[in-house]
Amino acid sequence: MNELLATLIFLFAMFALLGSSVWVGLALMGVAWVGMELFTTRPVGDAMITTIWTGASSWTLTALPLFIWMGEILYRTRLSEDMFRGLAPWMRWLPGGLLHTNIAGCTIFAAVSGSSAATLTTVGKMSIPELRRRGYPEYMIIGTLAGAATLGLMIPPSLTLIVYGVTINESITKLFMAGIFPGLVLAGLFMLYIIGWHFVKKDQRPAPEPSMSFGEMMNESRFLIPVLMLVGVVIGSMYLGFATATEAAAVGVLGSLTLAFTQGSLSWSTFCTSLMGATRTSAMIALILMGASFLSLAMGFTGLPRALAAWIDSMNLSPLVLIFSLTIFYIILGMFLDGISSVVLTMAIVEPMIRQAGIDVIWFGIFIVVVVEMAQVTPPIGFNLFVLQGMTRHEISYIARTAVPMVGLMMLMVIILVAWPELATWLPDNIRATPN
């Protein structure tokens, strides 16, 4: 009975605070404060100070602002434009043509950004004008970009995976490894969608691109080499055991600054703007994590997570049924909260449930990222929809409709992960990683 009362109080306080437009991090702290005052005799102020400091000062969390800064540097310099120029000659020969640059560009930039919004903005600003000029259908340009930008949450270094790993105290490097194959498979599904459009909608194809010799293609590809080298150094140093996730992030920042400087696009203004952009984003995520840590402590005192896990265990649900239920839950939750907030808000309750059901926490991290990706392109709070609206001036409803096929492919990706869990677990199980 106490657990039921605690649940009702937590939910009421949460909806009241979020509904009044309080920042998510402060809302989490407010809910935790109410729970501590009602269900414990421990001094709330002392508990809050200790918990939020511990949650914000984790060494593992150091990788987060560094990866964000690396993405900001690439976004605000000419490196992103060079990436499109290097990709275009190789994508033009595929069925669907240069639409594939949306997918390939997002895949590559995701490997040095970790942010869906940064990936969308960077690739969109270089691809949308070019694809429009060549006569590609508007709904395909926007839909493929909206879907492919979510790869920034999956392909390492993923900010969502960092937050998930910190929240459940799991290896960030292992989570990064687990995201590689699923991320590439999802990118492949997006490209198959474009190929299918090419053959089904023959009347919508633009004029073929002018022919280009192999030598010319190789000459244009030189613009892609710097970004690929940066990806190789950052990701390879982690997977080969030379660096932790935090050390690799520091190498990535130095590498991106060096590349931007050597190409002449790094100015003092660009440096300061990128640094402040990374600071604002990192502070926002840190505040959410502080609130989540305090809320987890408050819930622990009520016994709610343990009681819920025991209740789930008593129902004898199979892991498959539990995963299906959580998929629906996170899709609905994602319509109102961003991905990182959804993860930290629910882990205190969901983690005991999945451990009780015997579900691999590394695999679950990849599963939850795929489901959270859908939230980026589903109304009313799909963040990618708002970013695309600002870039294209289309209505949110139009952008959401163009992204419907991509959401369907993400649902297919969930089924693939359930059917072949080794897709996410094989690399972390078979490659020895350096600890965080």
Contacts in CASP RR format, 6 or more apart in sequence:
PFRMAT RR
TARGET T0000
AUTHOR 0000-0000-0000
METHOD contacts of the structure
MODEL  1
MNELLATLIFLFAMFALLGSSVWVGLALMGVAWVGMELFTTRPVGDAMIT
TIWTGASSWTLTALPLFIWMGEILYRTRLSEDMFRGLAPWMRWLPGGLLH
TNIAGCTIFAAVSGSSAATLTTVGKMSIPELRRRGYPEYMIIGTLAGAAT
LGLMIPPSLTLIVYGVTINESITKLFMAGIFPGLVLAGLFMLYIIGWHFV
KKDQRPAPEPSMSFGEMMNESRFLIPVLMLVGVVIGSMYLGFATATEAAA
VGVLGSLTLAFTQGSLSWSTFCTSLMGATRTSAMIALILMGASFLSLAMG
FTGLPRALAAWIDSMNLSPLVLIFSLTIFYIILGMFLDGISSVVLTMAIV
EPMIRQAGIDVIWFGIFIVVVVEMAQVTPPIGFNLFVLQGMTRHEISYIA
RTAVPMVGLMMLMVIILVAWPELATWLPDNIRATPN
2 39 0 8 1.000
2 302 0 8 1.000
3 302 0 8 1.000
3 303 0 8 1.000
3 304 0 8 1.000
3 307 0 8 1.000
3 308 0 8 1.000
6 35 0 8 1.000
6 38 0 8 1.000
6 39 0 8 1.000
6 299 0 8 1.000
6 302 0 8 1.000
6 303 0 8 1.000
6 304 0 8 1.000
7 304 0 8 1.000
9 34 0 8 1.000
9 35 0 8 1.000
9 38 0 8 1.000
10 31 0 8 1.000
10 34 0 8 1.000
10 35 0 8 1.000
10 299 0 8 1.000
10 304 0 8 1.000
13 30 0 8 1.000
13 31 0 8 1.000
13 34 0 8 1.000
13 35 0 8 1.000
14 27 0 8 1.000
14 31 0 8 1.000
17 26 0 8 1.000
17 27 0 8 1.000
17 30 0 8 1.000
17 31 0 8 1.000
18 24 0 8 1.000
18 27 0 8 1.000
18 336 0 8 1.000
23 287 0 8 1.000
24 287 0 8 1.000
24 288 0 8 1.000
24 337 0 8 1.000
24 338 0 8 1.000
24 341 0 8 1.000
24 345 0 8 1.000
25 287 0 8 1.000
25 288 0 8 1.000
25 290 0 8 1.000
25 291 0 8 1.000
25 292 0 8 1.000
26 287 0 8 1.000
26 291 0 8 1.000
28 288 0 8 1.000
28 291 0 8 1.000
28 292 0 8 1.000
28 294 0 8 1.000
28 295 0 8 1.000
28 344 0 8 1.000
28 345 0 8 1.000
29 48 0 8 1.000
29 52 0 8 1.000
29 290 0 8 1.000
29 291 0 8 1.000
29 294 0 8 1.000
29 295 0 8 1.000
31 295 0 8 1.000
31 298 0 8 1.000
32 48 0 8 1.000
32 291 0 8 1.000
32 294 0 8 1.000
32 295 0 8 1.000
32 297 0 8 1.000
32 298 0 8 1.000
32 299 0 8 1.000
33 44 0 8 1.000
33 48 0 8 1.000
33 294 0 8 1.000
33 298 0 8 1.000
35 298 0 8 1.000
35 301 0 8 1.000
35 302 0 8 1.000
36 42 0 8 1.000
36 44 0 8 1.000
36 47 0 8 1.000
36 48 0 8 1.000
36 297 0 8 1.000
36 298 0 8 1.000
36 301 0 8 1.000
37 44 0 8 1.000
39 298 0 8 1.000
39 301 0 8 1.000
39 302 0 8 1.000
40 298 0 8 1.000
40 301 0 8 1.000
42 301 0 8 1.000
47 294 0 8 1.000
47 297 0 8 1.000
48 294 0 8 1.000
51 290 0 8 1.000
51 293 0 8 1.000
51 294 0 8 1.000
51 297 0 8 1.000
52 290 0 8 1.000
52 291 0 8 1.000
52 293 0 8 1.000
52 294 0 8 1.000
54 293 0 8 1.000
55 61 0 8 1.000
55 166 0 8 1.000
55 289 0 8 1.000
55 290 0 8 1.000
55 293 0 8 1.000
56 286 0 8 1.000
56 289 0 8 1.000
56 290 0 8 1.000
58 166 0 8 1.000
59 246 0 8 1.000
59 436 0 8 1.000
60 162 0 8 1.000
60 165 0 8 1.000
60 166 0 8 1.000
60 172 0 8 1.000
60 245 0 8 1.000
60 246 0 8 1.000
60 436 0 8 1.000
61 162 0 8 1.000
61 166 0 8 1.000
61 286 0 8 1.000
61 289 0 8 1.000
62 246 0 8 1.000
62 249 0 8 1.000
63 157 0 8 1.000
63 162 0 8 1.000
63 172 0 8 1.000
63 244 0 8 1.000
63 245 0 8 1.000
63 246 0 8 1.000
63 248 0 8 1.000
63 249 0 8 1.000
63 436 0 8 1.000
64 159 0 8 1.000
64 162 0 8 1.000
64 163 0 8 1.000
64 282 0 8 1.000
64 285 0 8 1.000
64 286 0 8 1.000
65 278 0 8 1.000
65 279 0 8 1.000
65 281 0 8 1.000
65 282 0 8 1.000
66 246 0 8 1.000
66 249 0 8 1.000
66 250 0 8 1.000
66 252 0 8 1.000
66 253 0 8 1.000
67 113 0 8 1.000
67 114 0 8 1.000
67 157 0 8 1.000
67 159 0 8 1.000
67 162 0 8 1.000
67 249 0 8 1.000
68 114 0 8 1.000
68 115 0 8 1.000
68 118 0 8 1.000
68 159 0 8 1.000
68 277 0 8 1.000
68 278 0 8 1.000
68 281 0 8 1.000
68 282 0 8 1.000
69 253 0 8 1.000
69 274 0 8 1.000
69 275 0 8 1.000
69 278 0 8 1.000
70 112 0 8 1.000
70 113 0 8 1.000
70 234 0 8 1.000
70 249 0 8 1.000
70 252 0 8 1.000
70 253 0 8 1.000
70 256 0 8 1.000
71 112 0 8 1.000
71 113 0 8 1.000
71 114 0 8 1.000
71 115 0 8 1.000
71 118 0 8 1.000
71 122 0 8 1.000
71 256 0 8 1.000
71 274 0 8 1.000
71 278 0 8 1.000
72 118 0 8 1.000
72 273 0 8 1.000
72 274 0 8 1.000
72 275 0 8 1.000
72 277 0 8 1.000
72 278 0 8 1.000
73 253 0 8 1.000
73 256 0 8 1.000
73 257 0 8 1.000
73 260 0 8 1.000
73 266 0 8 1.000
73 270 0 8 1.000
73 274 0 8 1.000
74 80 0 8 1.000
74 109 0 8 1.000
74 112 0 8 1.000
74 113 0 8 1.000
74 122 0 8 1.000
74 227 0 8 1.000
74 256 0 8 1.000
74 260 0 8 1.000
75 113 0 8 1.000
75 118 0 8 1.000
75 121 0 8 1.000
75 122 0 8 1.000
75 274 0 8 1.000
76 270 0 8 1.000
76 273 0 8 1.000
76 274 0 8 1.000
77 259 0 8 1.000
77 260 0 8 1.000
77 263 0 8 1.000
77 265 0 8 1.000
77 266 0 8 1.000
77 270 0 8 1.000
78 260 0 8 1.000
78 263 0 8 1.000
78 264 0 8 1.000
78 265 0 8 1.000
79 226 0 8 1.000
79 227 0 8 1.000
79 256 0 8 1.000
79 259 0 8 1.000
79 260 0 8 1.000
79 263 0 8 1.000
79 265 0 8 1.000
80 109 0 8 1.000
80 122 0 8 1.000
80 123 0 8 1.000
80 125 0 8 1.000
80 126 0 8 1.000
81 126 0 8 1.000
82 223 0 8 1.000
82 224 0 8 1.000
82 226 0 8 1.000
82 227 0 8 1.000
82 263 0 8 1.000
83 105 0 8 1.000
83 108 0 8 1.000
83 109 0 8 1.000
83 126 0 8 1.000
83 223 0 8 1.000
83 224 0 8 1.000
83 227 0 8 1.000
84 101 0 8 1.000
84 105 0 8 1.000
84 123 0 8 1.000
84 126 0 8 1.000
84 127 0 8 1.000
84 130 0 8 1.000
85 220 0 8 1.000
85 223 0 8 1.000
85 224 0 8 1.000
86 220 0 8 1.000
86 221 0 8 1.000
86 222 0 8 1.000
86 223 0 8 1.000
86 224 0 8 1.000
87 101 0 8 1.000
87 104 0 8 1.000
87 105 0 8 1.000
87 108 0 8 1.000
87 224 0 8 1.000
88 98 0 8 1.000
88 101 0 8 1.000
88 130 0 8 1.000
88 220 0 8 1.000
89 212 0 8 1.000
89 216 0 8 1.000
89 217 0 8 1.000
89 220 0 8 1.000
89 221 0 8 1.000
90 217 0 8 1.000
90 221 0 8 1.000
91 97 0 8 1.000
91 98 0 8 1.000
91 99 0 8 1.000
91 100 0 8 1.000
91 101 0 8 1.000
91 104 0 8 1.000
92 98 0 8 1.000
92 209 0 8 1.000
92 212 0 8 1.000
94 100 0 8 1.000
94 191 0 8 1.000
94 194 0 8 1.000
94 195 0 8 1.000
95 194 0 8 1.000
95 195 0 8 1.000
95 196 0 8 1.000
95 198 0 8 1.000
95 199 0 8 1.000
96 194 0 8 1.000
96 195 0 8 1.000
96 197 0 8 1.000
96 198 0 8 1.000
96 205 0 8 1.000
97 194 0 8 1.000
97 198 0 8 1.000
97 209 0 8 1.000
98 127 0 8 1.000
98 130 0 8 1.000
98 131 0 8 1.000
98 134 0 8 1.000
98 136 0 8 1.000
98 209 0 8 1.000
99 131 0 8 1.000
99 136 0 8 1.000
99 140 0 8 1.000
99 141 0 8 1.000
99 144 0 8 1.000
99 194 0 8 1.000
99 197 0 8 1.000
100 191 0 8 1.000
100 194 0 8 1.000
101 127 0 8 1.000
101 130 0 8 1.000
101 131 0 8 1.000
102 123 0 8 1.000
102 124 0 8 1.000
102 127 0 8 1.000
102 131 0 8 1.000
102 141 0 8 1.000
102 144 0 8 1.000
102 145 0 8 1.000
102 148 0 8 1.000
103 144 0 8 1.000
103 148 0 8 1.000
103 187 0 8 1.000
103 188 0 8 1.000
103 190 0 8 1.000
103 191 0 8 1.000
103 194 0 8 1.000
104 187 0 8 1.000
105 123 0 8 1.000
105 127 0 8 1.000
105 148 0 8 1.000
106 119 0 8 1.000
106 120 0 8 1.000
106 123 0 8 1.000
106 145 0 8 1.000
106 147 0 8 1.000
106 148 0 8 1.000
106 149 0 8 1.000
106 151 0 8 1.000
106 152 0 8 1.000
106 187 0 8 1.000
107 148 0 8 1.000
107 151 0 8 1.000
107 155 0 8 1.000
107 183 0 8 1.000
107 184 0 8 1.000
107 187 0 8 1.000
108 224 0 8 1.000
108 227 0 8 1.000
108 228 0 8 1.000
108 231 0 8 1.000
109 118 0 8 1.000
109 119 0 8 1.000
109 122 0 8 1.000
109 123 0 8 1.000
109 152 0 8 1.000
109 227 0 8 1.000
110 119 0 8 1.000
110 151 0 8 1.000
110 152 0 8 1.000
110 154 0 8 1.000
110 155 0 8 1.000
110 158 0 8 1.000
111 155 0 8 1.000
111 156 0 8 1.000
111 157 0 8 1.000
111 231 0 8 1.000
111 234 0 8 1.000
111 235 0 8 1.000
112 157 0 8 1.000
112 227 0 8 1.000
112 230 0 8 1.000
112 231 0 8 1.000
112 234 0 8 1.000
112 252 0 8 1.000
112 256 0 8 1.000
113 119 0 8 1.000
113 122 0 8 1.000
113 152 0 8 1.000
113 157 0 8 1.000
114 152 0 8 1.000
114 153 0 8 1.000
114 155 0 8 1.000
114 156 0 8 1.000
114 157 0 8 1.000
114 158 0 8 1.000
114 159 0 8 1.000
115 152 0 8 1.000
115 159 0 8 1.000
115 281 0 8 1.000
116 149 0 8 1.000
116 150 0 8 1.000
116 151 0 8 1.000
116 152 0 8 1.000
116 153 0 8 1.000
116 373 0 8 1.000
116 376 0 8 1.000
116 383 0 8 1.000
116 384 0 8 1.000
117 149 0 8 1.000
117 383 0 8 1.000
117 384 0 8 1.000
117 387 0 8 1.000
119 149 0 8 1.000
119 151 0 8 1.000
119 152 0 8 1.000
120 145 0 8 1.000
120 146 0 8 1.000
120 149 0 8 1.000
120 384 0 8 1.000
120 387 0 8 1.000
120 388 0 8 1.000
121 387 0 8 1.000
121 391 0 8 1.000
123 145 0 8 1.000
123 148 0 8 1.000
123 149 0 8 1.000
124 145 0 8 1.000
124 391 0 8 1.000
125 391 0 8 1.000
127 141 0 8 1.000
127 145 0 8 1.000
128 141 0 8 1.000
128 142 0 8 1.000
128 145 0 8 1.000
128 391 0 8 1.000
128 392 0 8 1.000
131 141 0 8 1.000
132 138 0 8 1.000
132 141 0 8 1.000
134 206 0 8 1.000
134 207 0 8 1.000
134 209 0 8 1.000
135 206 0 8 1.000
135 207 0 8 1.000
136 206 0 8 1.000
137 201 0 8 1.000
137 204 0 8 1.000
138 394 0 8 1.000
139 401 0 8 1.000
139 402 0 8 1.000
140 194 0 8 1.000
140 197 0 8 1.000
140 204 0 8 1.000
140 402 0 8 1.000
142 388 0 8 1.000
142 392 0 8 1.000
142 394 0 8 1.000
142 399 0 8 1.000
142 402 0 8 1.000
142 403 0 8 1.000
143 399 0 8 1.000
143 402 0 8 1.000
143 403 0 8 1.000
143 405 0 8 1.000
143 406 0 8 1.000
144 190 0 8 1.000
144 193 0 8 1.000
144 194 0 8 1.000
144 406 0 8 1.000
145 388 0 8 1.000
146 376 0 8 1.000
146 377 0 8 1.000
146 384 0 8 1.000
146 385 0 8 1.000
146 388 0 8 1.000
146 399 0 8 1.000
146 402 0 8 1.000
146 403 0 8 1.000
146 406 0 8 1.000
147 190 0 8 1.000
147 373 0 8 1.000
147 376 0 8 1.000
147 377 0 8 1.000
147 384 0 8 1.000
147 403 0 8 1.000
147 406 0 8 1.000
147 410 0 8 1.000
148 187 0 8 1.000
148 190 0 8 1.000
148 406 0 8 1.000
149 376 0 8 1.000
149 384 0 8 1.000
150 373 0 8 1.000
150 374 0 8 1.000
150 376 0 8 1.000
150 377 0 8 1.000
150 384 0 8 1.000
150 406 0 8 1.000
150 410 0 8 1.000
151 183 0 8 1.000
151 186 0 8 1.000
151 187 0 8 1.000
151 373 0 8 1.000
152 158 0 8 1.000
153 159 0 8 1.000
153 160 0 8 1.000
153 161 0 8 1.000
153 339 0 8 1.000
153 369 0 8 1.000
153 372 0 8 1.000
153 373 0 8 1.000
153 376 0 8 1.000
154 179 0 8 1.000
154 182 0 8 1.000
154 183 0 8 1.000
154 186 0 8 1.000
154 366 0 8 1.000
154 369 0 8 1.000
154 370 0 8 1.000
154 373 0 8 1.000
155 179 0 8 1.000
155 180 0 8 1.000
155 183 0 8 1.000
155 184 0 8 1.000
156 175 0 8 1.000
156 176 0 8 1.000
156 177 0 8 1.000
156 179 0 8 1.000
156 180 0 8 1.000
156 235 0 8 1.000
156 238 0 8 1.000
157 176 0 8 1.000
157 234 0 8 1.000
157 235 0 8 1.000
157 245 0 8 1.000
157 248 0 8 1.000
157 249 0 8 1.000
158 175 0 8 1.000
158 176 0 8 1.000
158 179 0 8 1.000
158 369 0 8 1.000
159 285 0 8 1.000
159 340 0 8 1.000
160 339 0 8 1.000
160 340 0 8 1.000
160 343 0 8 1.000
160 369 0 8 1.000
160 372 0 8 1.000
161 172 0 8 1.000
161 175 0 8 1.000
161 176 0 8 1.000
161 179 0 8 1.000
161 365 0 8 1.000
161 369 0 8 1.000
162 172 0 8 1.000
162 175 0 8 1.000
162 245 0 8 1.000
163 285 0 8 1.000
163 289 0 8 1.000
163 340 0 8 1.000
163 343 0 8 1.000
163 344 0 8 1.000
164 170 0 8 1.000
164 175 0 8 1.000
164 343 0 8 1.000
164 347 0 8 1.000
164 365 0 8 1.000
164 368 0 8 1.000
164 369 0 8 1.000
165 171 0 8 1.000
165 172 0 8 1.000
165 175 0 8 1.000
166 172 0 8 1.000
166 289 0 8 1.000
167 289 0 8 1.000
167 292 0 8 1.000
167 343 0 8 1.000
167 344 0 8 1.000
167 347 0 8 1.000
167 351 0 8 1.000
168 347 0 8 1.000
168 351 0 8 1.000
168 361 0 8 1.000
170 361 0 8 1.000
170 362 0 8 1.000
171 428 0 8 1.000
171 433 0 8 1.000
171 435 0 8 1.000
171 436 0 8 1.000
172 245 0 8 1.000
172 436 0 8 1.000
173 238 0 8 1.000
173 239 0 8 1.000
173 244 0 8 1.000
173 245 0 8 1.000
173 433 0 8 1.000
173 434 0 8 1.000
173 435 0 8 1.000
173 436 0 8 1.000
174 362 0 8 1.000
174 428 0 8 1.000
174 433 0 8 1.000
175 362 0 8 1.000
175 365 0 8 1.000
175 366 0 8 1.000
175 428 0 8 1.000
176 235 0 8 1.000
176 238 0 8 1.000
176 239 0 8 1.000
176 245 0 8 1.000
177 239 0 8 1.000
177 427 0 8 1.000
177 428 0 8 1.000
177 431 0 8 1.000
177 433 0 8 1.000
178 362 0 8 1.000
178 363 0 8 1.000
178 365 0 8 1.000
178 366 0 8 1.000
178 424 0 8 1.000
178 425 0 8 1.000
178 427 0 8 1.000
178 428 0 8 1.000
179 366 0 8 1.000
179 369 0 8 1.000
179 424 0 8 1.000
179 427 0 8 1.000
180 427 0 8 1.000
181 423 0 8 1.000
181 424 0 8 1.000
181 426 0 8 1.000
181 427 0 8 1.000
182 366 0 8 1.000
182 370 0 8 1.000
182 413 0 8 1.000
182 417 0 8 1.000
182 423 0 8 1.000
182 424 0 8 1.000
185 413 0 8 1.000
185 416 0 8 1.000
185 423 0 8 1.000
186 370 0 8 1.000
186 409 0 8 1.000
186 410 0 8 1.000
186 413 0 8 1.000
189 409 0 8 1.000
189 412 0 8 1.000
189 413 0 8 1.000
190 406 0 8 1.000
190 409 0 8 1.000
193 405 0 8 1.000
193 406 0 8 1.000
193 409 0 8 1.000
197 204 0 8 1.000
198 205 0 8 1.000
226 259 0 8 1.000
226 263 0 8 1.000
227 259 0 8 1.000
230 252 0 8 1.000
230 255 0 8 1.000
230 256 0 8 1.000
230 259 0 8 1.000
233 251 0 8 1.000
233 252 0 8 1.000
233 255 0 8 1.000
234 248 0 8 1.000
234 249 0 8 1.000
234 251 0 8 1.000
234 252 0 8 1.000
235 248 0 8 1.000
236 242 0 8 1.000
236 248 0 8 1.000
237 243 0 8 1.000
237 247 0 8 1.000
237 248 0 8 1.000
237 251 0 8 1.000
238 244 0 8 1.000
238 245 0 8 1.000
238 248 0 8 1.000
238 433 0 8 1.000
238 434 0 8 1.000
239 431 0 8 1.000
239 433 0 8 1.000
241 432 0 8 1.000
241 433 0 8 1.000
241 434 0 8 1.000
242 434 0 8 1.000
243 251 0 8 1.000
243 434 0 8 1.000
244 434 0 8 1.000
244 435 0 8 1.000
244 436 0 8 1.000
245 436 0 8 1.000
246 436 0 8 1.000
257 266 0 8 1.000
257 271 0 8 1.000
260 266 0 8 1.000
260 270 0 8 1.000
285 340 0 8 1.000
288 340 0 8 1.000
288 341 0 8 1.000
288 344 0 8 1.000
289 344 0 8 1.000
291 344 0 8 1.000
292 344 0 8 1.000
292 345 0 8 1.000
292 347 0 8 1.000
292 348 0 8 1.000
295 345 0 8 1.000
295 348 0 8 1.000
296 347 0 8 1.000
296 348 0 8 1.000
299 305 0 8 1.000
299 348 0 8 1.000
299 349 0 8 1.000
300 306 0 8 1.000
300 348 0 8 1.000
304 349 0 8 1.000
305 348 0 8 1.000
305 349 0 8 1.000
305 351 0 8 1.000
305 352 0 8 1.000
306 352 0 8 1.000
308 349 0 8 1.000
308 352 0 8 1.000
308 353 0 8 1.000
309 352 0 8 1.000
309 353 0 8 1.000
309 355 0 8 1.000
309 356 0 8 1.000
310 356 0 8 1.000
312 322 0 8 1.000
312 353 0 8 1.000
312 356 0 8 1.000
312 357 0 8 1.000
313 356 0 8 1.000
313 357 0 8 1.000
317 325 0 8 1.000
317 357 0 8 1.000
319 357 0 8 1.000
319 358 0 8 1.000
319 359 0 8 1.000
320 418 0 8 1.000
322 353 0 8 1.000
322 354 0 8 1.000
322 357 0 8 1.000
322 359 0 8 1.000
323 359 0 8 1.000
323 367 0 8 1.000
323 418 0 8 1.000
326 350 0 8 1.000
326 371 0 8 1.000
327 371 0 8 1.000
327 414 0 8 1.000
330 342 0 8 1.000
330 346 0 8 1.000
330 368 0 8 1.000
330 371 0 8 1.000
330 372 0 8 1.000
330 375 0 8 1.000
331 371 0 8 1.000
331 374 0 8 1.000
331 375 0 8 1.000
331 378 0 8 1.000
333 342 0 8 1.000
333 345 0 8 1.000
333 346 0 8 1.000
333 375 0 8 1.000
334 342 0 8 1.000
334 372 0 8 1.000
334 374 0 8 1.000
334 375 0 8 1.000
334 378 0 8 1.000
334 381 0 8 1.000
334 382 0 8 1.000
335 375 0 8 1.000
335 378 0 8 1.000
335 379 0 8 1.000
335 380 0 8 1.000
335 381 0 8 1.000
335 382 0 8 1.000
336 380 0 8 1.000
336 381 0 8 1.000
337 345 0 8 1.000
337 375 0 8 1.000
337 381 0 8 1.000
338 375 0 8 1.000
338 381 0 8 1.000
338 382 0 8 1.000
338 383 0 8 1.000
339 372 0 8 1.000
339 375 0 8 1.000
339 376 0 8 1.000
342 372 0 8 1.000
342 375 0 8 1.000
343 368 0 8 1.000
343 372 0 8 1.000
351 361 0 8 1.000
354 361 0 8 1.000
354 364 0 8 1.000
355 361 0 8 1.000
360 421 0 8 1.000
360 425 0 8 1.000
362 424 0 8 1.000
362 425 0 8 1.000
362 428 0 8 1.000
363 417 0 8 1.000
363 421 0 8 1.000
363 424 0 8 1.000
363 425 0 8 1.000
365 424 0 8 1.000
366 417 0 8 1.000
366 424 0 8 1.000
367 414 0 8 1.000
367 417 0 8 1.000
367 418 0 8 1.000
367 424 0 8 1.000
370 410 0 8 1.000
370 413 0 8 1.000
370 414 0 8 1.000
370 417 0 8 1.000
371 410 0 8 1.000
371 414 0 8 1.000
373 410 0 8 1.000
374 407 0 8 1.000
374 410 0 8 1.000
374 411 0 8 1.000
375 381 0 8 1.000
375 382 0 8 1.000
376 382 0 8 1.000
376 383 0 8 1.000
376 384 0 8 1.000
376 385 0 8 1.000
377 384 0 8 1.000
377 385 0 8 1.000
377 400 0 8 1.000
377 403 0 8 1.000
377 406 0 8 1.000
377 407 0 8 1.000
378 400 0 8 1.000
378 407 0 8 1.000
379 385 0 8 1.000
379 396 0 8 1.000
379 397 0 8 1.000
379 400 0 8 1.000
380 396 0 8 1.000
384 403 0 8 1.000
385 396 0 8 1.000
385 399 0 8 1.000
385 400 0 8 1.000
385 403 0 8 1.000
386 396 0 8 1.000
388 394 0 8 1.000
388 399 0 8 1.000
389 395 0 8 1.000
389 396 0 8 1.000
389 399 0 8 1.000
392 399 0 8 1.000
416 423 0 8 1.000
417 423 0 8 1.000
417 424 0 8 1.000
END
